[in-house]
Amino acid sequence: MKIIILGAGGLGRNLATTLCDDKHDVVIVDLKSRTLNNIREHLDAMVIQGHGASINVLKQAGIENAQLLIAATSDDASNILACQIANHFKVENIICRLYSYDFFSQLDNFTPEMLGITDTVFPEDECIKKILDTLEDQNILEKIVFSAENAVMTVFRIRNDSPIKGLALKNFPDPDLLKIVRFAAIVRDKKLMIPQGDTIIQQNDEVYLAGTKKGIKSMIGWLTPENKPIKKIIVAGASRMGIKLAGKLDKTGFDVRVIENDFNKCEEIIDKTKSDIKVINGDPTNYFILKETGISECDVYIGVLDDDEDNILSCILAKKHGAKKVITTTKKGEYIKVVPDLDVIDCGFNSGLVAVNTVLRYLGTGTGKLSIDAVLYRVDAYVYEFKIESGSELCNKQIHECGILDYAVIALIFRNGGDVVIPSGSLELKTGDIIAIIATKDTAKKLGKLFTKKKLFS
């Protein structure tokens, strides 16, 4: 597929990296020559220096033959104009990154679809969704969704008091629960493991649980029978995302407190949220401010400051002084990859990296082609999905006969338009099945060669 990406910032560059890995024909447009030179050195992609909303620049990028345009610059107006030009050239799929919906109005029936935009991405809103997902339980680190609406994979940390600690999976006491939830992968000591029947679950293992939403909820309830619900949350920073997040948390019913060093921003969050959120004017990297805010009784501390270093530092201090769970956000995608190495920080999210997975879901699952569905940044691995076509050599074969397990773990199988099937070695694959796989970049290459040899790819 020929893809044009406008903007080589965090979102644009990470999308380009992922889509190049997925063997697409990628063109990147940006104004900064230094950024483009760096991309040229590291990616197999064409780069063009120029304004993404210029029709001449877009023609130079090959807009007439593009199947997908992703407008990912930091300027909403430029993104919208570029999408209009792409629509004029009848580009089939047009994705627009936006910071706000202010350029459109549902009330006046002026929507992105009217301009030919097929999908919109709001990175900050997507990041907020990720944060909210982790608030269902103290031990949830992340949730990953699939093409099947009812399927989910939850990353869950095993605590010292979990009943599964020290237990081999083959001795799991509730076999019926394992029929609806799969232990798809384990991260131990920052290394990805494929769990087997004799794998013994250890404290601090990060377990990737895959299944239906209802099944995952039941499994987490079993894993943490004594767990108390999250109530008290401290948000550090009245940034644009911080204001949105605090408002959503308040409406959900949490006891929310916000720390902000800028007095004017303190007034802004009170005005915009129109709630009784307690706002403390002070520096969240100051212990006495944290103490005044009630850090020792805090269930979750969330850092959404505009400065990445202050964000990470405040989270470390919050954990040290009593916060049960800490979540940080970063502006730079590189910083978020360091978070798993900081044991005191439970979760970390970057809006640009989160938005990459949103775009990948919009692109959907290729037919007969191994396509990236999500990036697992905690372990530098991918979730791939592919659909089994009629006539494929995989049809009517049991999983253990296919050779897939030599290179990857099958997380789930989607059948009959969305039914979630827990895979087993004896399960027979059928035409139309969508297989969701976890693999590293290196093993995915071997997996691709395996299918190419069997002539599954066009």
C-alpha positions as a Python dict, from the first residue, in 0.01 Angstrom:
ca = {
    (1, 'M'): (0, 0, 0),
    (2, 'K'): (129, 349, -84),
    (3, 'I'): (103, 565, 229),
    (4, 'I'): (179, 936, 269),
    (5, 'I'): (251, 1058, 622),
    (6, 'L'): (247, 1432, 688),
    (7, 'G'): (455, 1532, 989),
    (8, 'A'): (764, 1353, 1120),
    (9, 'G'): (705, 1423, 1488),
    (10, 'G'): (643, 1151, 1746),
    (11, 'L'): (325, 1014, 1588),
    (12, 'G'): (440, 1045, 1226),
    (13, 'R'): (781, 892, 1281),
    (14, 'N'): (655, 599, 1488),
    (15, 'L'): (383, 530, 1232),
    (16, 'A'): (642, 539, 956),
    (17, 'T'): (864, 295, 1147),
    (18, 'T'): (579, 51, 1204),
    (19, 'L'): (440, 73, 851),
    (20, 'C'): (786, 32, 697),
    (21, 'D'): (831, -279, 910),
    (22, 'D'): (498, -393, 765),
    (23, 'K'): (649, -356, 414),
    (24, 'H'): (437, -64, 294),
    (25, 'D'): (553, 201, 47),
    (26, 'V'): (586, 502, 281),
    (27, 'V'): (645, 869, 194),
    (28, 'I'): (709, 1119, 476),
    (29, 'V'): (659, 1494, 436),
    (30, 'D'): (796, 1744, 686),
    (31, 'L'): (935, 2098, 694),
    (32, 'K'): (1251, 2013, 890),
    (33, 'S'): (1542, 1888, 680),
    (34, 'R'): (1736, 1764, 983),
    (35, 'T'): (1446, 1544, 1094),
    (36, 'L'): (1406, 1405, 742),
    (37, 'N'): (1777, 1331, 709),
    (38, 'N'): (1763, 1130, 1030),
    (39, 'I'): (1463, 936, 903),
    (40, 'R'): (1633, 871, 569),
    (41, 'E'): (1926, 711, 752),
    (42, 'H'): (1709, 474, 957),
    (43, 'L'): (1399, 392, 751),
    (44, 'D'): (1331, 252, 408),
    (45, 'A'): (1102, 543, 322),
    (46, 'M'): (1095, 833, 76),
    (47, 'V'): (1121, 1177, 240),
    (48, 'I'): (1011, 1514, 102),
    (49, 'Q'): (1078, 1853, 259),
    (50, 'G'): (783, 2087, 231),
    (51, 'H'): (447, 2194, 372),
    (52, 'G'): (202, 1905, 393),
    (53, 'A'): (-92, 2127, 298),
    (54, 'S'): (73, 2232, -31),
    (55, 'I'): (-87, 2070, -333),
    (56, 'N'): (243, 2077, -520),
    (57, 'V'): (425, 1903, -234),
    (58, 'L'): (151, 1640, -212),
    (59, 'K'): (171, 1579, -587),
    (60, 'Q'): (545, 1536, -551),
    (61, 'A'): (474, 1279, -280),
    (62, 'G'): (252, 1087, -522),
    (63, 'I'): (-93, 1180, -394),
    (64, 'E'): (-251, 1068, -722),
    (65, 'N'): (-152, 707, -653),
    (66, 'A'): (-175, 694, -274),
    (67, 'Q'): (-418, 458, -100),
    (68, 'L'): (-377, 622, 241),
    (69, 'L'): (-291, 969, 370),
    (70, 'I'): (-220, 1029, 738),
    (71, 'A'): (-212, 1398, 835),
    (72, 'A'): (-11, 1391, 1159),
    (73, 'T'): (139, 1740, 1189),
    (74, 'S'): (95, 1947, 1506),
    (75, 'D'): (-129, 2198, 1324),
    (76, 'D'): (-499, 2106, 1305),
    (77, 'A'): (-579, 2353, 1026),
    (78, 'S'): (-295, 2226, 806),
    (79, 'N'): (-401, 1866, 867),
    (80, 'I'): (-761, 1939, 767),
    (81, 'L'): (-657, 2124, 451),
    (82, 'A'): (-424, 1842, 350),
    (83, 'C'): (-707, 1593, 399),
    (84, 'Q'): (-932, 1801, 174),
    (85, 'I'): (-667, 1792, -98),
    (86, 'A'): (-633, 1416, -54),
    (87, 'N'): (-1010, 1381, -91),
    (88, 'H'): (-993, 1585, -413),
    (89, 'F'): (-745, 1329, -548),
    (90, 'K'): (-978, 1048, -439),
    (91, 'V'): (-743, 894, -182),
    (92, 'E'): (-938, 598, -43),
    (93, 'N'): (-841, 628, 325),
    (94, 'I'): (-771, 963, 493),
    (95, 'I'): (-677, 984, 862),
    (96, 'C'): (-652, 1321, 1037),
    (97, 'R'): (-480, 1393, 1366),
    (98, 'L'): (-660, 1659, 1571),
    (99, 'Y'): (-606, 1823, 1909),
    (100, 'S'): (-966, 1944, 1932),
    (101, 'Y'): (-1299, 1923, 1750),
    (102, 'D'): (-1327, 2303, 1728),
    (103, 'F'): (-1301, 2311, 1349),
    (104, 'F'): (-1617, 2100, 1322),
    (105, 'S'): (-1971, 2108, 1458),
    (106, 'Q'): (-2208, 1817, 1498),
    (107, 'L'): (-2487, 2064, 1568),
    (108, 'D'): (-2440, 2228, 1229),
    (109, 'N'): (-2379, 1897, 1056),
    (110, 'F'): (-2025, 2000, 960),
    (111, 'T'): (-1821, 1688, 1029),
    (112, 'P'): (-1485, 1544, 919),
    (113, 'E'): (-1669, 1299, 696),
    (114, 'M'): (-1803, 1590, 490),
    (115, 'L'): (-1444, 1672, 394),
    (116, 'G'): (-1366, 1313, 298),
    (117, 'I'): (-1186, 1232, 623),
    (118, 'T'): (-1246, 863, 695),
    (119, 'D'): (-1104, 859, 1050),
    (120, 'T'): (-986, 1111, 1308),
    (121, 'V'): (-726, 1057, 1579),
    (122, 'F'): (-712, 1257, 1902),
    (123, 'P'): (-383, 1142, 2062),
    (124, 'E'): (-444, 1304, 2399),
    (125, 'D'): (-794, 1155, 2422),
    (126, 'E'): (-656, 813, 2329),
    (127, 'C'): (-394, 847, 2601),
    (128, 'I'): (-663, 936, 2854),
    (129, 'K'): (-855, 622, 2755),
    (130, 'K'): (-541, 417, 2818),
    (131, 'I'): (-503, 570, 3163),
    (132, 'L'): (-870, 510, 3250),
    (133, 'D'): (-834, 145, 3144),
    (134, 'T'): (-567, 91, 3409),
    (135, 'L'): (-790, 224, 3687),
    (136, 'E'): (-1014, -83, 3693),
    (137, 'D'): (-758, -257, 3916),
    (138, 'Q'): (-437, -162, 4095),
    (139, 'N'): (-245, -431, 3909),
    (140, 'I'): (-356, -354, 3551),
    (141, 'L'): (-71, -198, 3353),
    (142, 'E'): (-227, -168, 3007),
    (143, 'K'): (-507, -290, 2783),
    (144, 'I'): (-469, -380, 2416),
    (145, 'V'): (-770, -415, 2189),
    (146, 'F'): (-810, -626, 1876),
    (147, 'S'): (-1014, -606, 1556),
    (148, 'A'): (-1284, -813, 1730),
    (149, 'E'): (-1483, -572, 1946),
    (150, 'N'): (-1539, -816, 2233),
    (151, 'A'): (-1173, -918, 2261),
    (152, 'V'): (-909, -760, 2481),
    (153, 'M'): (-562, -833, 2613),
    (154, 'T'): (-483, -700, 2959),
    (155, 'V'): (-133, -667, 3102),
    (156, 'F'): (-151, -763, 3469),
    (157, 'R'): (124, -758, 3733),
    (158, 'I'): (135, -1050, 3977),
    (159, 'R'): (162, -934, 4336),
    (160, 'N'): (298, -1121, 4636),
    (161, 'D'): (-50, -1205, 4769),
    (162, 'S'): (-191, -1334, 4437),
    (163, 'P'): (-322, -1692, 4461),
    (164, 'I'): (-149, -1777, 4132),
    (165, 'K'): (201, -1691, 4258),
    (166, 'G'): (415, -2006, 4263),
    (167, 'L'): (156, -2204, 4066),
    (168, 'A'): (227, -2392, 3742),
    (169, 'L'): (-30, -2310, 3474),
    (170, 'K'): (-112, -2678, 3425),
    (171, 'N'): (-225, -2683, 3789),
    (172, 'F'): (-455, -2382, 3757),
    (173, 'P'): (-750, -2467, 3986),
    (174, 'D'): (-1028, -2336, 3760),
    (175, 'P'): (-1006, -2513, 3418),
    (176, 'D'): (-1332, -2353, 3301),
    (177, 'L'): (-1174, -2007, 3338),
    (178, 'L'): (-886, -2112, 3114),
    (179, 'K'): (-1141, -2198, 2844),
    (180, 'I'): (-1231, -1829, 2810),
    (181, 'V'): (-898, -1661, 2899),
    (182, 'R'): (-551, -1735, 2766),
    (183, 'F'): (-218, -1662, 2932),
    (184, 'A'): (-77, -1533, 2605),
    (185, 'A'): (262, -1410, 2720),
    (186, 'I'): (469, -1326, 3027),
    (187, 'V'): (728, -1054, 3072),
    (188, 'R'): (980, -1155, 3337),
    (189, 'D'): (1294, -953, 3408),
    (190, 'K'): (1205, -744, 3100),
    (191, 'K'): (1216, -1048, 2870),
    (192, 'L'): (921, -1187, 2672),
    (193, 'M'): (830, -1548, 2753),
    (194, 'I'): (581, -1783, 2592),
    (195, 'P'): (403, -1961, 2880),
    (196, 'Q'): (376, -2339, 2879),
    (197, 'G'): (187, -2578, 3104),
    (198, 'D'): (484, -2616, 3339),
    (199, 'T'): (553, -2239, 3356),
    (200, 'I'): (542, -2130, 3721),
    (201, 'I'): (402, -1781, 3776),
    (202, 'Q'): (628, -1558, 3984),
    (203, 'Q'): (583, -1236, 4178),
    (204, 'N'): (616, -924, 3956),
    (205, 'D'): (554, -1122, 3637),
    (206, 'E'): (369, -907, 3384),
    (207, 'V'): (110, -1146, 3244),
    (208, 'Y'): (-68, -1082, 2913),
    (209, 'L'): (-422, -1214, 2957),
    (210, 'A'): (-622, -1249, 2634),
    (211, 'G'): (-991, -1327, 2601),
    (212, 'T'): (-1337, -1174, 2604),
    (213, 'K'): (-1390, -864, 2815),
    (214, 'K'): (-1616, -1061, 3049),
    (215, 'G'): (-1365, -1344, 3076),
    (216, 'I'): (-1077, -1108, 3156),
    (217, 'K'): (-1284, -941, 3428),
    (218, 'S'): (-1354, -1281, 3585),
    (219, 'M'): (-987, -1379, 3571),
    (220, 'I'): (-873, -1055, 3734),
    (221, 'G'): (-1134, -1105, 4006),
    (222, 'W'): (-985, -1449, 4072),
    (223, 'L'): (-627, -1319, 4071),
    (224, 'T'): (-702, -1042, 4323),
    (225, 'P'): (-988, -1151, 4549),
    (226, 'E'): (-884, -913, 4831),
    (227, 'N'): (-816, -610, 4613),
    (228, 'K'): (-977, -281, 4720),
    (229, 'P'): (-1130, -52, 4457),
    (230, 'I'): (-946, 263, 4353),
    (231, 'K'): (-1098, 578, 4505),
    (232, 'K'): (-846, 858, 4567),
    (233, 'I'): (-654, 992, 4267),
    (234, 'I'): (-402, 1276, 4244),
    (235, 'V'): (-338, 1436, 3904),
    (236, 'A'): (-13, 1632, 3874),
    (237, 'G'): (-41, 1907, 3616),
    (238, 'A'): (-322, 2119, 3472),
    (239, 'S'): (-192, 2070, 3119),
    (240, 'R'): (-444, 2039, 2838),
    (241, 'M'): (-453, 1664, 2891),
    (242, 'G'): (-452, 1705, 3269),
    (243, 'I'): (-765, 1920, 3260),
    (244, 'K'): (-947, 1670, 3038),
    (245, 'L'): (-837, 1378, 3253),
    (246, 'A'): (-935, 1538, 3582),
    (247, 'G'): (-1280, 1620, 3445),
    (248, 'K'): (-1338, 1262, 3328),
    (249, 'L'): (-1216, 1117, 3658),
    (250, 'D'): (-1446, 1348, 3854),
    (251, 'K'): (-1748, 1253, 3641),
    (252, 'T'): (-1664, 884, 3689),
    (253, 'G'): (-1692, 929, 4065),
    (254, 'F'): (-1330, 926, 4182),
    (255, 'D'): (-1207, 1152, 4462),
    (256, 'V'): (-980, 1374, 4249),
    (257, 'R'): (-715, 1624, 4354),
    (258, 'V'): (-497, 1826, 4116),
    (259, 'I'): (-154, 1979, 4181),
    (260, 'E'): (-48, 2270, 3957),
    (261, 'N'): (235, 2518, 4004),
    (262, 'D'): (83, 2789, 3780),
    (263, 'F'): (-193, 2980, 3966),
    (264, 'N'): (-365, 3083, 3641),
    (265, 'K'): (-389, 2719, 3535),
    (266, 'C'): (-537, 2634, 3874),
    (267, 'E'): (-818, 2879, 3802),
    (268, 'E'): (-852, 2740, 3448),
    (269, 'I'): (-909, 2382, 3563),
    (270, 'I'): (-1174, 2494, 3814),
    (271, 'D'): (-1348, 2693, 3544),
    (272, 'K'): (-1333, 2424, 3274),
    (273, 'T'): (-1426, 2120, 3484),
    (274, 'K'): (-1704, 2305, 3670),
    (275, 'S'): (-1674, 2066, 3962),
    (276, 'D'): (-1565, 2045, 4323),
    (277, 'I'): (-1220, 1906, 4236),
    (278, 'K'): (-968, 2014, 4499),
    (279, 'V'): (-684, 2206, 4329),
    (280, 'I'): (-355, 2266, 4513),
    (281, 'N'): (-128, 2544, 4386),
    (282, 'G'): (226, 2410, 4422),
    (283, 'D'): (514, 2213, 4274),
    (284, 'P'): (437, 1838, 4248),
    (285, 'T'): (811, 1762, 4276),
    (286, 'N'): (805, 1912, 4627),
    (287, 'Y'): (748, 1658, 4906),
    (288, 'F'): (560, 1905, 5127),
    (289, 'I'): (313, 1980, 4848),
    (290, 'L'): (261, 1607, 4793),
    (291, 'K'): (207, 1562, 5166),
    (292, 'E'): (-46, 1846, 5176),
    (293, 'T'): (-235, 1684, 4886),
    (294, 'G'): (-262, 1354, 5077),
    (295, 'I'): (-4, 1142, 4899),
    (296, 'S'): (14, 885, 5180),
    (297, 'E'): (-353, 791, 5122),
    (298, 'C'): (-342, 813, 4743),
    (299, 'D'): (-456, 508, 4545),
    (300, 'V'): (-327, 635, 4209),
    (301, 'Y'): (-95, 923, 4121),
    (302, 'I'): (-96, 1037, 3756),
    (303, 'G'): (172, 1269, 3617),
    (304, 'V'): (55, 1479, 3321),
    (305, 'L'): (295, 1772, 3350),
    (306, 'D'): (428, 1937, 3034),
    (307, 'D'): (787, 1865, 3138),
    (308, 'D'): (887, 1499, 3102),
    (309, 'E'): (1167, 1506, 3360),
    (310, 'D'): (943, 1670, 3623),
    (311, 'N'): (671, 1416, 3542),
    (312, 'I'): (896, 1117, 3601),
    (313, 'L'): (1053, 1273, 3912),
    (314, 'S'): (717, 1355, 4067),
    (315, 'C'): (598, 998, 4007),
    (316, 'I'): (907, 855, 4176),
    (317, 'L'): (854, 1083, 4475),
    (318, 'A'): (483, 998, 4489),
    (319, 'K'): (557, 626, 4499),
    (320, 'K'): (825, 672, 4764),
    (321, 'H'): (587, 864, 4989),
    (322, 'G'): (288, 634, 4977),
    (323, 'A'): (105, 633, 4641),
    (324, 'K'): (-7, 276, 4573),
    (325, 'K'): (13, 309, 4195),
    (326, 'V'): (183, 573, 3979),
    (327, 'I'): (127, 648, 3611),
    (328, 'T'): (340, 885, 3406),
    (329, 'T'): (290, 1041, 3064),
    (330, 'T'): (566, 1181, 2844),
    (331, 'K'): (592, 1415, 2547),
    (332, 'K'): (892, 1228, 2406),
    (333, 'G'): (832, 872, 2290),
    (334, 'E'): (1191, 779, 2378),
    (335, 'Y'): (1127, 847, 2747),
    (336, 'I'): (836, 608, 2770),
    (337, 'K'): (1059, 318, 2667),
    (338, 'V'): (1265, 377, 2981),
    (339, 'V'): (965, 352, 3215),
    (340, 'P'): (963, -32, 3236),
    (341, 'D'): (1320, -6, 3370),
    (342, 'L'): (1201, 221, 3652),
    (343, 'D'): (1045, -32, 3885),
    (344, 'V'): (884, 237, 4100),
    (345, 'I'): (667, 361, 3809),
    (346, 'D'): (384, 121, 3731),
    (347, 'C'): (263, 251, 3394),
    (348, 'G'): (378, 498, 3132),
    (349, 'F'): (201, 634, 2825),
    (350, 'N'): (293, 865, 2539),
    (351, 'S'): (4, 1009, 2341),
    (352, 'G'): (186, 976, 2009),
    (353, 'L'): (272, 610, 2064),
    (354, 'V'): (-81, 532, 2185),
    (355, 'A'): (-220, 695, 1870),
    (356, 'V'): (-7, 465, 1653),
    (357, 'N'): (-214, 169, 1768),
    (358, 'T'): (-534, 363, 1704),
    (359, 'V'): (-428, 423, 1342),
    (360, 'L'): (-330, 56, 1301),
    (361, 'R'): (-677, -49, 1414),
    (362, 'Y'): (-831, 187, 1157),
    (363, 'L'): (-627, 19, 886),
    (364, 'G'): (-777, -317, 977),
    (365, 'T'): (-664, -671, 913),
    (366, 'G'): (-523, -752, 573),
    (367, 'T'): (-659, -1053, 387),
    (368, 'G'): (-399, -1326, 357),
    (369, 'K'): (-129, -1086, 474),
    (370, 'L'): (42, -1064, 810),
    (371, 'S'): (-48, -712, 928),
    (372, 'I'): (55, -526, 1242),
    (373, 'D'): (-246, -460, 1466),
    (374, 'A'): (-71, -309, 1770),
    (375, 'V'): (272, -233, 1909),
    (376, 'L'): (361, -365, 2255),
    (377, 'Y'): (603, -98, 2371),
    (378, 'R'): (670, -260, 2708),
    (379, 'V'): (852, -549, 2538),
    (380, 'D'): (931, -420, 2188),
    (381, 'A'): (696, -670, 2024),
    (382, 'Y'): (397, -657, 1792),
    (383, 'V'): (46, -795, 1782),
    (384, 'Y'): (-17, -923, 1430),
    (385, 'E'): (-346, -1030, 1278),
    (386, 'F'): (-406, -1217, 956),
    (387, 'K'): (-710, -1370, 794),
    (388, 'I'): (-704, -1723, 653),
    (389, 'E'): (-824, -1724, 294),
    (390, 'S'): (-1003, -2000, 110),
    (391, 'G'): (-747, -2237, -36),
    (392, 'S'): (-481, -2150, 219),
    (393, 'E'): (-253, -2434, 328),
    (394, 'L'): (-352, -2352, 686),
    (395, 'C'): (-717, -2437, 625),
    (396, 'N'): (-840, -2746, 810),
    (397, 'K'): (-505, -2792, 984),
    (398, 'Q'): (-465, -2816, 1360),
    (399, 'I'): (-256, -2539, 1514),
    (400, 'H'): (25, -2770, 1623),
    (401, 'E'): (66, -2880, 1259),
    (402, 'C'): (112, -2531, 1115),
    (403, 'G'): (458, -2434, 1236),
    (404, 'I'): (334, -2100, 1374),
    (405, 'L'): (424, -2189, 1732),
    (406, 'D'): (792, -2217, 1636),
    (407, 'Y'): (804, -1840, 1592),
    (408, 'A'): (520, -1679, 1789),
    (409, 'V'): (236, -1723, 2034),
    (410, 'I'): (-123, -1727, 1915),
    (411, 'A'): (-314, -1500, 2152),
    (412, 'L'): (-667, -1544, 2018),
    (413, 'I'): (-867, -1651, 1714),
    (414, 'F'): (-1171, -1463, 1586),
    (415, 'R'): (-1429, -1671, 1402),
    (416, 'N'): (-1771, -1616, 1239),
    (417, 'G'): (-1746, -1238, 1235),
    (418, 'G'): (-1630, -1181, 1591),
    (419, 'D'): (-1662, -1493, 1809),
    (420, 'V'): (-1357, -1513, 2036),
    (421, 'V'): (-1192, -1856, 2038),
    (422, 'I'): (-920, -1956, 2285),
    (423, 'P'): (-655, -2143, 2081),
    (424, 'S'): (-520, -2486, 2166),
    (425, 'G'): (-281, -2712, 1978),
    (426, 'S'): (-561, -2938, 1862),
    (427, 'L'): (-786, -2655, 1738),
    (428, 'E'): (-854, -2681, 1364),
    (429, 'L'): (-817, -2358, 1165),
    (430, 'K'): (-1093, -2267, 921),
    (431, 'T'): (-1142, -2036, 624),
    (432, 'G'): (-1219, -1683, 743),
    (433, 'D'): (-1051, -1723, 1083),
    (434, 'I'): (-856, -1418, 1197),
    (435, 'I'): (-551, -1518, 1399),
    (436, 'A'): (-400, -1274, 1650),
    (437, 'I'): (-32, -1339, 1714),
    (438, 'I'): (231, -1191, 1947),
    (439, 'A'): (579, -1182, 1798),
    (440, 'T'): (898, -981, 1813),
    (441, 'K'): (1024, -806, 1501),
    (442, 'D'): (1286, -1078, 1440),
    (443, 'T'): (1049, -1372, 1484),
    (444, 'A'): (786, -1199, 1270),
    (445, 'K'): (1032, -1196, 981),
    (446, 'K'): (1071, -1571, 1015),
    (447, 'L'): (695, -1605, 1040),
    (448, 'G'): (651, -1403, 721),
    (449, 'K'): (900, -1624, 539),
    (450, 'L'): (711, -1930, 658),
    (451, 'F'): (386, -1807, 505),
    (452, 'T'): (555, -1682, 190),
    (453, 'K'): (696, -2028, 137),
    (454, 'K'): (345, -2167, 157),
    (455, 'K'): (228, -1903, -91),
    (456, 'L'): (-17, -1733, 139),
    (457, 'F'): (93, -1387, 40),
    (458, 'S'): (26, -1216, -289),
}
